Amino acid sequence: MFDFVERHKRIIQILLAMIALTFMTWGIESYTRFRGGADTLATVNEGRISEREFTEELRRQQDRLRQLFGRNFDASAMDTPETRNLLLDQMISQRLVATEAMRSHLAVGDDALRETILSIPAFQAGGQFSKDHYEAVLRAQGQTPAGFEAGLRYDLAVGQLSRAIGETAIQPRAVAERLAALENQRREVQETLVPAAQFAAQVKLDDAALKAYYDANQPEFRLPERIRAEYVVLSAEQLAASEPPTEDEIKLAYEARASKFRVEEQRRASHILVQAGADAKPADKEAAKARAAELAAEARKSPSKFADLAKRNSQDPGSAEKGGDLGFFGRGMMVKAFEDAVFAGKDGDILGPVESEFGFHVIRITGVQAPKARPLDEVRKELVTELSRAKAQKKFADSAEGFGNLVYEQADSLKPVAEKYGLKVQASDWIARTPGPEAGVLGNAKLLAALFSSDALSNKRNTDAVEVAPNTLVSARVLEHQPSTVRPFDAAKSDIEAKLRAREASALAQKDGEAKLAELAKGGDAGLKWTAARAVSRRAPEKLPADALARVLAVDSAKLPAHVGVPRPDGYALYRVTRVLPLEARTDDEKKADLAGAERAAGAEQYNAYVQALRARAKIEVDKAKLEKKGQ
């Protein structure tokens, strides 16, 4: 936990910075609130950023990082003073740009809004926009279509301003080419490490030093406010499993869907194509037809050699290599003239020439499958799934209102609702306001807000039924509550000792490494063993850390070989830069990509300058005490 943010600091900063150019997130309607309040975290001119907005945005960023790092991500490790300040700084910049967009009267029409919503994958089912899915997703996020659409329209308008500023930047070709040369410059480098671990035994720590660190860094040891809760889940999926369809229901459904399970006649054929398109001259058509007639006659003489004849003569590249085989197909899958001929013949017939829009075909029918119905056993699983889902959705719809009423009316216990609907009362582990994946269904923002409300904490009452996912309702109640506290010194002592020992050992490694670096500068070898040389560049760092890469590329190319050193948590890394390698030739496409990249960089720089100008003119106030408290 101590080193997660340090190890991934750059990635976290980049991901947080990404939100400066886009506002396609849930809860955007809060950008338009300009009232003051007790929960104000920052004021930006006449507007405000509330603690709730900040908490929601922090949770969204944590969710994105959790998707990136998976189970290795610790949400609490990201909630540090550095990341909180960085996030609030980005939100302030967003607010300033949004205000300018409003002043510029930027607007987005209904057609553009509709196209954007239709293209969002989260609102699609089977690759197509689904109104039911759209409304269900918004309900799960605690939003209404009207609120979401207003926020999205607003965001698109803000995006217009952001793009307009960035796209006005022009990067001269000479500058772009110079930047590309620097980006692609490769240097040959070797490395070695003075490991910190070898100095650990030399570090001497006493209780006084540990206690001094503890006293000076209290926020580091603050445990967040957390709860344990019990909860019940009412879901269509659960209901489907509890009441499977009966055998009679399955049979009735099978009979009602008889046409759906009928497989129409299928035929298999091979062909030889002599091309003659619709725009072919009459003479060319006649020649193609004559050639097809010759091939048909040859095929009838030796039907067993049809495949070989197709490989040598067919002008259909897709089937020629397979001896002309087209596999089984039903009606409506081939061009009409071809299909009519195949379905009019018998197995083994050789037909043709048959004219189509592609030319003339010689056809051999190689298989006939009579129409048939798929047996019940073959489609049973499909029917059970369909019937279970339908029954469960109906039962869920019938039960949802009663579930919500009962958890409200008998708010002191979840047992009555569990008994009525056959549900299991489950208990959670400890959960913070910004939980990790272990929170499961209780990680829903609306449900968490209800659980951490004063009524739920003080009176231990049931929360309202919250739709945490489509067709899934949850009600919960607090079992135990622990306010934010500081870990006792004795509990944190071993962690402090490990951290300080590692830090002091790294400092000793750096001191030793810098001495070796000085010896190398005088022409000595410092007794070091170097890795094999490898080429690195800005575009291909080859796992070289960013700070090390910057030092390596900053070395004066006229004074090689040269050496640089970079402190690392595990010691002190030394790098030997031996030579600058020739630039590799760039293709025209790569050169175009270089120019586009340079223009994007210029656009980003111009946009950042614009934001900084807005900040310089703005009146910005941050409640630092509240910001610090948010991390406790």
C-alpha positions as CSV (number, residue, x, y, z in Angstrom):
1,M,0.0,0.0,0.0
2,F,2.8,2.4,0.9
3,D,4.5,2.2,-2.6
4,F,1.5,1.6,-5.0
5,V,1.0,5.3,-5.9
6,E,4.8,5.9,-6.0
7,R,5.2,3.0,-8.5
8,H,2.3,4.0,-10.6
9,K,2.4,7.8,-10.1
10,R,2.9,8.6,-13.7
11,I,0.1,6.4,-15.0
12,I,-2.3,7.8,-12.4
13,Q,-1.4,11.4,-13.3
14,I,-1.9,10.6,-17.0
15,L,-5.3,9.0,-16.4
16,L,-6.5,11.8,-14.2
17,A,-5.3,14.4,-16.8
18,M,-7.2,12.7,-19.5
19,I,-10.5,13.9,-18.0
20,A,-9.5,17.5,-18.8
21,L,-10.5,17.1,-22.5
22,T,-13.6,15.1,-22.1
23,F,-16.6,15.2,-19.8
24,M,-18.5,12.1,-20.9
25,T,-19.2,10.9,-17.4
26,W,-22.2,10.2,-15.2
27,G,-23.7,12.9,-13.1
28,I,-22.7,15.8,-15.4
29,E,-25.8,17.8,-14.4
30,S,-23.9,18.9,-11.3
31,Y,-21.7,21.1,-13.4
32,T,-24.5,23.6,-13.7
33,R,-25.2,24.0,-10.0
34,F,-24.0,27.4,-8.8
35,R,-25.3,27.6,-5.3
36,G,-23.1,27.8,-2.3
37,G,-23.4,25.4,0.6
38,A,-21.9,23.8,3.6
39,D,-20.4,21.0,1.5
40,T,-18.5,23.4,-0.8
41,L,-15.0,22.1,-1.4
42,A,-13.9,24.8,-3.9
43,T,-15.4,27.9,-5.4
44,V,-14.6,28.9,-9.0
45,N,-15.7,32.4,-9.7
46,E,-19.4,32.3,-9.0
47,G,-19.6,28.5,-9.1
48,R,-18.8,25.8,-6.6
49,I,-17.5,22.2,-6.5
50,S,-19.2,20.2,-3.7
51,E,-17.7,17.5,-1.6
52,R,-20.3,15.1,-3.1
53,E,-19.2,16.0,-6.7
54,F,-15.5,15.5,-5.7
55,T,-16.3,12.1,-4.0
56,E,-18.2,10.9,-7.1
57,E,-15.5,11.9,-9.5
58,L,-12.8,10.3,-7.2
59,R,-14.8,7.1,-7.3
60,R,-15.1,7.2,-11.1
61,Q,-11.4,7.6,-11.5
62,Q,-10.8,4.7,-9.0
63,D,-13.1,2.5,-11.0
64,R,-11.1,3.3,-14.2
65,L,-7.9,2.5,-12.5
66,R,-9.4,-0.7,-11.0
67,Q,-10.2,-1.8,-14.6
68,L,-6.7,-1.1,-15.6
69,F,-4.9,-2.8,-12.7
70,G,-7.5,-5.4,-11.8
71,R,-7.2,-6.9,-8.3
72,N,-3.8,-5.4,-7.8
73,F,-5.4,-1.9,-7.4
74,D,-5.9,-0.6,-3.9
75,A,-8.5,2.2,-4.0
76,S,-7.4,3.6,-0.7
77,A,-3.8,3.9,-1.9
78,M,-4.9,6.3,-4.6
79,D,-6.7,8.5,-2.1
80,T,-3.6,10.5,-1.1
81,P,-3.1,14.2,-0.7
82,E,-1.2,14.3,-4.0
83,T,-4.0,12.6,-6.1
84,R,-6.8,14.5,-4.3
85,N,-5.1,17.8,-5.1
86,L,-4.5,16.7,-8.7
87,L,-8.1,15.6,-9.2
88,L,-9.5,18.8,-7.7
89,D,-7.2,20.8,-9.9
90,Q,-8.5,19.1,-13.0
91,M,-12.1,19.6,-11.9
92,I,-11.4,23.4,-11.5
93,S,-10.0,23.5,-15.0
94,Q,-13.1,21.7,-16.3
95,R,-15.4,24.1,-14.5
96,L,-13.6,27.1,-16.1
97,V,-13.8,25.7,-19.6
98,A,-17.5,24.8,-19.1
99,T,-18.3,28.3,-18.0
100,E,-16.6,29.7,-21.1
101,A,-18.6,27.3,-23.3
102,M,-21.8,28.7,-21.7
103,R,-20.8,32.3,-22.3
104,S,-20.0,31.5,-25.9
105,H,-23.6,30.1,-26.3
106,L,-22.4,26.9,-27.8
107,A,-25.3,24.5,-28.5
108,V,-25.8,21.0,-29.7
109,G,-28.8,20.1,-31.9
110,D,-31.2,17.2,-31.3
111,D,-29.8,15.2,-34.2
112,A,-26.2,15.3,-32.9
113,L,-27.4,14.4,-29.4
114,R,-29.4,11.5,-30.8
115,E,-26.5,10.2,-32.9
116,T,-24.2,10.3,-29.8
117,I,-26.6,8.4,-27.6
118,L,-27.3,5.8,-30.3
119,S,-23.5,5.2,-30.6
120,I,-22.8,4.6,-26.9
121,P,-22.1,0.8,-26.5
122,A,-23.5,0.8,-22.9
123,F,-26.9,1.5,-24.3
124,Q,-26.9,-1.2,-27.0
125,A,-28.1,-4.8,-27.0
126,G,-26.9,-7.1,-29.8
127,G,-25.1,-4.2,-31.5
128,Q,-28.3,-2.1,-31.7
129,F,-29.6,0.8,-29.5
130,S,-32.2,-0.5,-27.0
131,K,-34.5,2.0,-25.3
132,D,-35.2,-0.5,-22.5
133,H,-31.5,-1.1,-22.0
134,Y,-30.8,2.7,-22.1
135,E,-33.4,3.4,-19.4
136,A,-32.2,0.5,-17.2
137,V,-28.6,1.6,-17.3
138,L,-29.6,5.1,-16.3
139,R,-31.7,3.8,-13.5
140,A,-28.8,1.8,-12.2
141,Q,-26.8,5.0,-12.1
142,G,-29.6,6.9,-10.4
143,Q,-30.3,9.1,-13.4
144,T,-33.3,9.9,-15.6
145,P,-33.2,10.1,-19.4
146,A,-34.0,13.8,-19.2
147,G,-31.2,14.6,-16.8
148,F,-28.7,12.5,-18.6
149,E,-29.5,14.0,-22.0
150,A,-29.3,17.5,-20.6
151,G,-25.9,16.8,-19.2
152,L,-24.7,15.1,-22.4
153,R,-25.9,18.0,-24.5
154,Y,-23.9,20.3,-22.2
155,D,-20.8,18.1,-22.4
156,L,-20.9,18.0,-26.2
157,A,-21.1,21.8,-26.3
158,V,-18.0,22.0,-24.0
159,G,-16.2,19.6,-26.2
160,Q,-16.8,21.9,-29.2
161,L,-14.9,24.6,-27.4
162,S,-12.0,22.3,-26.4
163,R,-11.6,21.0,-29.9
164,A,-11.9,24.5,-31.4
165,I,-9.0,25.7,-29.3
166,G,-6.8,22.7,-29.9
167,E,-7.4,22.5,-33.6
168,T,-6.3,26.0,-34.3
169,A,-2.7,25.1,-33.5
170,I,-0.5,24.7,-36.6
171,Q,2.8,23.0,-36.4
172,P,5.3,23.9,-39.2
173,R,6.6,20.9,-41.1
174,A,10.2,21.7,-40.3
175,V,9.4,21.7,-36.6
176,A,7.4,18.5,-36.9
177,E,10.3,16.8,-38.7
178,R,12.8,17.9,-36.0
179,L,10.4,16.7,-33.3
180,A,10.1,13.3,-35.1
181,A,13.9,13.0,-35.3
182,L,14.2,13.6,-31.6
183,E,11.4,11.1,-30.9
184,N,13.0,8.5,-33.0
185,Q,16.6,9.1,-32.0
186,R,18.0,5.8,-30.6
187,R,20.9,5.5,-28.1
188,E,22.7,2.4,-27.1
189,V,22.7,2.0,-23.4
190,Q,23.9,-0.5,-20.7
191,E,22.9,-0.5,-17.1
192,T,23.7,-1.8,-13.6
193,L,22.1,-1.5,-10.2
194,V,23.6,-0.8,-6.8
195,P,20.9,-2.6,-4.8
196,A,19.5,-1.0,-1.7
197,A,18.9,-4.5,-0.1
198,Q,22.7,-4.9,0.6
199,F,22.6,-1.8,2.9
200,A,19.5,-2.8,4.9
201,A,21.6,-4.4,7.7
202,Q,23.5,-1.1,8.1
203,V,20.4,0.9,8.9
204,K,19.9,1.6,12.6
205,L,16.5,2.6,13.8
206,D,15.2,3.2,17.3
207,D,11.7,3.6,18.7
208,A,12.2,7.3,19.0
209,A,12.8,7.7,15.2
210,L,9.8,5.5,14.5
211,K,7.6,7.5,16.8
212,A,8.8,10.8,15.4
213,Y,7.8,9.7,11.9
214,Y,4.5,8.5,13.2
215,D,3.7,11.8,14.9
216,A,4.8,13.8,11.8
217,N,2.7,11.8,9.3
218,Q,-0.6,11.2,11.0
219,P,-2.7,11.4,7.8
220,E,-0.7,8.4,6.4
221,F,-2.0,6.3,9.3
222,R,-5.6,7.4,9.3
223,L,-8.1,4.6,8.7
224,P,-11.2,5.7,6.7
225,E,-14.6,5.7,8.1
226,R,-16.2,2.3,7.4
227,I,-19.2,0.1,8.1
228,R,-20.3,-3.6,8.1
229,A,-23.7,-4.1,6.7
230,E,-26.2,-6.8,6.0
231,Y,-28.3,-6.9,2.9
232,V,-30.8,-8.7,0.7
233,V,-30.8,-8.9,-3.1
234,L,-33.9,-9.3,-5.2
235,S,-33.0,-10.1,-8.8
236,A,-34.6,-11.6,-11.9
237,E,-31.6,-13.9,-12.2
238,Q,-32.1,-15.2,-8.7
239,L,-35.8,-15.7,-9.3
240,A,-35.1,-17.6,-12.5
241,A,-32.9,-20.1,-10.7
242,S,-35.5,-20.5,-7.9
243,E,-38.4,-21.4,-10.2
244,P,-37.3,-23.3,-13.3
245,P,-40.0,-24.0,-16.0
246,T,-41.9,-27.3,-15.8
247,E,-41.8,-30.0,-18.4
248,D,-45.3,-29.2,-19.6
249,E,-44.3,-25.5,-20.0
250,I,-41.3,-26.6,-22.0
251,K,-43.3,-28.8,-24.3
252,L,-46.0,-26.1,-24.9
253,A,-43.3,-23.6,-25.7
254,Y,-41.7,-26.0,-28.1
255,E,-45.0,-26.6,-29.9
256,A,-45.7,-22.9,-30.0
257,R,-42.3,-22.2,-31.6
258,A,-42.4,-25.1,-34.1
259,S,-41.7,-22.8,-37.0
260,K,-38.7,-21.3,-35.2
261,F,-37.1,-24.7,-34.8
262,R,-37.8,-25.9,-38.4
263,V,-34.8,-26.2,-40.6
264,E,-35.8,-25.7,-44.2
265,E,-34.3,-27.7,-47.1
266,Q,-30.6,-27.3,-47.6
267,R,-28.5,-28.1,-50.7
268,R,-24.9,-28.5,-51.3
269,A,-23.3,-27.6,-54.6
270,S,-20.0,-27.0,-56.4
271,H,-19.6,-24.8,-59.4
272,I,-17.2,-23.6,-62.1
273,L,-17.6,-19.9,-62.9
274,V,-16.7,-18.4,-66.3
275,Q,-16.9,-14.7,-65.6
276,A,-18.9,-12.4,-67.8
277,G,-20.2,-9.3,-65.9
278,A,-23.3,-7.3,-66.8
279,D,-21.1,-4.8,-68.6
280,A,-19.4,-7.4,-70.8
281,K,-19.7,-7.1,-74.6
282,P,-22.1,-9.4,-76.4
283,A,-19.2,-11.2,-78.1
284,D,-17.4,-11.7,-74.8
285,K,-20.6,-13.1,-73.3
286,E,-21.0,-15.6,-76.1
287,A,-17.5,-16.7,-75.7
288,A,-17.9,-17.2,-72.0
289,K,-21.1,-19.1,-72.5
290,A,-19.4,-21.4,-75.1
291,R,-16.5,-22.0,-72.8
292,A,-18.9,-22.9,-69.9
293,A,-20.8,-25.3,-72.3
294,E,-17.5,-27.1,-73.1
295,L,-16.7,-27.4,-69.4
296,A,-20.2,-28.7,-68.6
297,A,-19.8,-31.4,-71.3
298,E,-16.4,-32.4,-70.0
299,A,-17.9,-32.6,-66.4
300,R,-20.7,-34.8,-67.5
301,K,-18.3,-37.2,-69.1
302,S,-16.3,-37.6,-65.9
303,P,-18.4,-36.3,-62.8
304,S,-15.8,-37.6,-60.4
305,K,-13.2,-35.2,-61.9
306,F,-15.4,-32.1,-61.3
307,A,-13.3,-30.8,-58.4
308,D,-10.1,-31.0,-60.4
309,L,-11.9,-29.3,-63.4
310,A,-13.0,-26.5,-61.0
311,K,-9.5,-26.0,-59.6
312,R,-8.1,-25.6,-63.0
313,N,-10.8,-23.5,-64.7
314,S,-13.1,-21.7,-62.3
315,Q,-12.7,-17.9,-62.1
316,D,-14.3,-17.8,-58.6
317,P,-11.2,-17.3,-56.4
318,G,-13.3,-18.0,-53.2
319,S,-14.2,-21.6,-54.2
320,A,-11.8,-22.7,-56.9
321,E,-9.2,-23.9,-54.5
322,K,-11.8,-26.0,-52.8
323,G,-12.8,-27.7,-56.0
324,G,-15.7,-25.3,-56.5
325,D,-17.4,-26.4,-53.2
326,L,-19.9,-23.9,-51.8
327,G,-21.1,-26.0,-48.9
328,F,-24.7,-26.3,-47.8
329,F,-27.0,-23.4,-48.2
330,G,-30.7,-22.6,-48.1
331,R,-33.0,-20.5,-50.2
332,G,-32.2,-16.8,-50.2
333,M,-28.5,-17.3,-49.8
334,M,-27.4,-17.4,-53.5
335,V,-28.3,-15.3,-56.5
336,K,-31.7,-16.2,-57.8
337,A,-30.8,-17.9,-61.1
338,F,-28.1,-20.0,-59.5
339,E,-30.4,-20.9,-56.6
340,D,-33.4,-21.8,-58.8
341,A,-31.3,-24.1,-60.9
342,V,-29.8,-25.9,-57.8
343,F,-33.2,-26.4,-56.0
344,A,-34.8,-27.6,-59.3
345,G,-32.3,-30.4,-59.8
346,K,-31.5,-33.7,-58.1
347,D,-28.5,-34.9,-56.1
348,G,-25.7,-35.7,-58.5
349,D,-27.0,-33.6,-61.4
350,I,-24.6,-31.5,-63.4
351,L,-26.3,-28.3,-64.6
352,G,-25.5,-25.5,-66.9
353,P,-24.4,-23.3,-68.3
354,V,-26.5,-21.2,-65.9
355,E,-26.3,-17.4,-66.4
356,S,-26.1,-15.0,-63.4
357,E,-24.9,-11.5,-62.9
358,F,-21.4,-12.9,-62.4
359,G,-21.2,-14.9,-65.6
360,F,-21.9,-18.5,-66.5
361,H,-21.9,-21.4,-64.0
362,V,-21.4,-25.1,-64.4
363,I,-23.0,-26.6,-61.3
364,R,-22.8,-30.0,-59.7
365,I,-25.4,-30.8,-56.9
366,T,-23.5,-32.8,-54.2
367,G,-26.0,-33.0,-51.4
368,V,-29.6,-32.6,-50.4
369,Q,-30.9,-32.2,-46.8
370,A,-34.7,-32.5,-46.5
371,P,-36.6,-30.0,-44.3
372,K,-36.7,-31.1,-40.7
373,A,-37.5,-29.9,-37.2
374,R,-34.9,-29.6,-34.5
375,P,-35.8,-32.2,-31.8
376,L,-36.9,-31.0,-28.3
377,D,-33.8,-32.4,-26.7
378,E,-31.6,-30.3,-29.0
379,V,-33.4,-27.0,-28.1
380,R,-34.3,-27.8,-24.5
381,K,-31.5,-25.6,-23.0
382,E,-32.5,-22.7,-25.2
383,L,-36.1,-23.0,-24.2
384,V,-35.4,-23.3,-20.5
385,T,-33.3,-20.2,-20.6
386,E,-35.9,-18.2,-22.5
387,L,-38.8,-19.4,-20.3
388,S,-36.9,-18.9,-17.1
389,R,-36.0,-15.3,-18.1
390,A,-39.5,-14.5,-19.0
391,K,-41.0,-15.9,-15.8
392,A,-38.3,-14.3,-13.7
393,Q,-38.8,-10.8,-15.2
394,K,-42.6,-11.1,-14.7
395,K,-42.1,-12.2,-11.1
396,F,-39.5,-9.5,-10.5
397,A,-41.9,-6.9,-11.9
398,D,-44.6,-8.2,-9.6
399,S,-42.4,-8.3,-6.6
400,A,-40.3,-5.1,-6.9
401,E,-42.9,-2.7,-5.5
402,G,-43.8,-5.0,-2.6
403,F,-40.1,-5.5,-1.9
404,G,-39.5,-1.7,-1.7
405,N,-42.5,-1.1,0.4
406,L,-41.7,-3.9,2.9
407,V,-38.1,-2.7,3.6
408,Y,-39.4,0.8,4.2
409,E,-42.4,-0.2,6.3
410,Q,-40.4,-2.7,8.5
411,A,-37.2,-0.7,8.5
412,D,-35.7,-2.2,11.7
413,S,-35.0,-5.6,10.1
414,L,-34.4,-7.3,6.8
415,K,-35.8,-10.6,8.0
416,P,-39.4,-9.9,7.1
417,V,-38.6,-9.2,3.5
418,A,-36.2,-12.1,3.3
419,E,-38.8,-14.5,4.6
420,K,-41.6,-13.2,2.3
421,Y,-39.5,-13.5,-0.9
422,G,-37.3,-16.4,0.0
423,L,-34.1,-14.4,0.1
424,K,-30.9,-14.8,2.1
425,V,-29.7,-12.1,4.4
426,Q,-26.0,-11.7,3.6
427,A,-23.3,-9.9,5.6
428,S,-20.6,-7.7,4.2
429,D,-17.0,-7.3,5.3
430,W,-15.8,-3.8,6.3
431,I,-16.6,-1.2,3.6
432,A,-15.3,2.4,3.3
433,R,-17.0,5.2,1.5
434,T,-14.7,4.6,-1.5
435,P,-14.8,0.8,-1.5
436,G,-12.8,-1.7,-3.5
437,P,-14.2,-4.6,-5.5
438,E,-14.8,-6.6,-2.3
439,A,-17.9,-4.4,-1.7
440,G,-19.8,-6.2,-4.5
441,V,-23.4,-5.0,-4.9
442,L,-22.9,-2.6,-2.0
443,G,-20.4,-0.7,-4.0
444,N,-23.2,1.1,-5.9
445,A,-22.8,4.9,-5.3
446,K,-26.5,5.5,-4.5
447,L,-26.6,2.6,-2.0
448,L,-23.3,3.6,-0.4
449,A,-24.7,7.1,0.1
450,A,-27.7,5.7,1.8
451,L,-25.7,3.4,4.1
452,F,-23.4,6.3,5.2
453,S,-26.4,8.7,5.8
454,S,-27.0,9.8,9.3
455,D,-30.3,7.9,9.6
456,A,-28.6,4.6,8.5
457,L,-25.6,5.1,10.8
458,S,-27.5,6.3,13.9
459,N,-30.7,4.3,13.7
460,K,-29.5,1.2,11.8
461,R,-32.6,1.5,9.5
462,N,-33.0,-0.3,6.2
463,T,-32.0,1.7,3.2
464,D,-34.6,2.1,0.4
465,A,-34.6,-0.5,-2.3
466,V,-31.9,0.6,-4.7
467,E,-31.6,-0.7,-8.3
468,V,-27.9,-1.5,-8.5
469,A,-28.2,-3.2,-11.9
470,P,-31.0,-3.9,-14.4
471,N,-33.6,-6.1,-12.7
472,T,-31.6,-6.1,-9.4
473,L,-32.8,-4.4,-6.2
474,V,-30.8,-4.3,-3.0
475,S,-31.7,-3.1,0.5
476,A,-29.1,-3.0,3.3
477,R,-28.7,-1.9,6.9
478,V,-25.7,-1.0,9.0
479,L,-24.5,-3.6,11.5
480,E,-21.4,-1.8,12.8
481,H,-19.9,1.6,12.2
482,Q,-16.3,2.7,12.8
483,P,-15.6,6.5,12.5
484,S,-12.3,7.5,10.9
485,T,-9.5,6.8,13.3
486,V,-5.7,6.9,13.3
487,R,-4.0,3.5,13.6
488,P,-2.3,3.1,17.0
489,F,1.5,3.5,16.9
490,D,2.0,-0.1,18.0
491,A,-0.1,-1.4,15.1
492,A,1.7,0.8,12.6
493,K,5.2,0.4,14.0
494,S,6.3,-2.6,11.9
495,D,5.1,-0.9,8.7
496,I,6.9,2.3,9.6
497,E,10.1,0.4,10.4
498,A,10.0,-1.4,7.0
499,K,9.4,1.9,5.2
500,L,12.1,3.8,7.0
501,R,14.6,0.9,6.6
502,A,13.9,0.8,2.9
503,R,14.3,4.5,2.6
504,E,17.5,4.7,4.5
505,A,18.9,1.7,2.6
506,S,18.0,3.5,-0.7
507,A,19.8,6.6,0.5
508,L,22.9,4.5,1.3
509,A,22.7,2.9,-2.1
510,Q,22.5,6.3,-3.8
511,K,25.5,7.5,-1.9
512,D,27.5,4.5,-3.0
513,G,26.2,4.8,-6.5
514,E,27.1,8.5,-6.8
515,A,30.7,7.6,-5.6
516,K,30.9,5.0,-8.3
517,L,29.6,7.5,-10.8
518,A,32.3,9.9,-9.8
519,E,34.9,7.1,-10.3
520,L,33.5,6.4,-13.8
521,A,33.8,10.1,-14.7
522,K,37.5,9.9,-13.9
523,G,38.0,6.9,-16.2
524,G,37.8,4.1,-13.7
525,D,35.5,1.0,-14.0
526,A,34.2,1.1,-10.4
527,G,34.1,-2.7,-10.4
528,L,30.7,-2.7,-12.1
529,K,29.2,-5.4,-14.3
530,W,27.0,-4.0,-17.1
531,T,24.1,-5.6,-18.9
532,A,24.2,-6.2,-22.7
533,A,23.8,-3.0,-24.7
534,R,20.3,-2.2,-26.0
535,A,18.8,0.6,-28.1
536,V,16.3,2.9,-26.5
537,S,14.3,5.9,-27.8
538,R,11.5,8.1,-26.7
539,R,9.1,5.9,-28.7
540,A,10.7,2.6,-27.8
541,P,12.0,3.0,-24.2
542,E,12.5,-0.8,-23.8
543,K,11.2,-0.8,-20.2
544,L,13.6,2.0,-19.2
545,P,11.9,4.2,-16.5
546,A,10.9,7.6,-17.7
547,D,13.3,9.5,-15.4
548,A,16.2,7.3,-16.5
549,L,15.2,7.6,-20.2
550,A,15.2,11.4,-19.8
551,R,18.7,11.4,-18.3
552,V,20.0,9.0,-21.0
553,L,18.7,11.2,-23.8
554,A,19.9,14.4,-22.3
555,V,23.6,13.2,-22.4
556,D,25.7,15.3,-24.8
557,S,26.1,13.1,-27.8
558,A,29.5,14.7,-28.5
559,K,30.9,13.3,-25.2
560,L,30.2,9.6,-25.5
561,P,30.6,7.2,-23.8
562,A,29.0,8.9,-20.7
563,H,27.4,7.8,-17.5
564,V,24.3,8.9,-15.6
565,G,22.7,7.7,-12.3
566,V,19.1,7.6,-11.2
567,P,17.8,6.9,-7.7
568,R,15.2,4.0,-7.6
569,P,13.2,2.6,-4.7
570,D,15.2,-0.6,-4.9
571,G,18.6,1.1,-5.2
572,Y,20.6,3.4,-7.5
573,A,20.7,2.6,-11.2
574,L,23.7,3.5,-13.3
575,Y,23.5,3.8,-17.1
576,R,26.3,3.9,-19.7
577,V,25.4,5.6,-22.9
578,T,27.8,4.3,-25.6
579,R,26.7,5.8,-28.9
580,V,23.9,7.4,-30.9
581,L,22.5,5.0,-33.5
582,P,21.6,6.1,-37.1
583,L,18.0,7.1,-37.6
584,E,15.9,4.4,-39.2
585,A,14.2,5.3,-42.5
586,R,10.6,6.4,-42.2
587,T,7.8,5.6,-44.6
588,D,5.5,8.2,-46.0
589,D,2.7,6.9,-43.7
590,E,5.0,7.2,-40.7
591,K,6.0,10.7,-41.7
592,K,2.3,11.7,-42.0
593,A,1.7,10.1,-38.5
594,D,4.7,12.1,-37.2
595,L,3.1,15.4,-38.5
596,A,-0.3,14.5,-37.1
597,G,1.3,13.7,-33.7
598,A,3.2,17.0,-33.7
599,E,-0.1,18.9,-34.5
600,R,-1.9,17.1,-31.7
601,A,0.9,18.0,-29.3
602,A,0.7,21.6,-30.4
603,G,-3.0,21.5,-29.9
604,A,-2.7,20.1,-26.4
605,E,-0.1,22.7,-25.5
606,Q,-2.4,25.5,-26.9
607,Y,-5.4,24.1,-25.0
608,N,-3.3,24.0,-21.7
609,A,-2.2,27.6,-22.3
610,Y,-5.8,28.6,-22.7
611,V,-6.8,26.8,-19.5
612,Q,-3.9,28.5,-17.6
613,A,-5.1,31.9,-18.9
614,L,-8.6,31.2,-17.6
615,R,-7.1,30.2,-14.2
616,A,-5.0,33.4,-14.1
617,R,-8.2,35.5,-14.5
618,A,-10.4,33.4,-12.2
619,K,-11.2,33.7,-8.6
620,I,-10.5,30.3,-7.1
621,E,-10.7,29.3,-3.5
622,V,-10.1,25.8,-2.1
623,D,-11.2,24.7,1.4
624,K,-7.9,22.9,2.1
625,A,-9.2,21.6,5.5
626,K,-12.1,19.9,3.8
627,L,-9.9,18.5,1.1
628,E,-7.6,17.0,3.7
629,K,-10.5,15.6,5.6
630,K,-11.8,13.9,2.4
631,G,-8.8,11.6,2.6
632,Q,-9.4,10.6,6.2
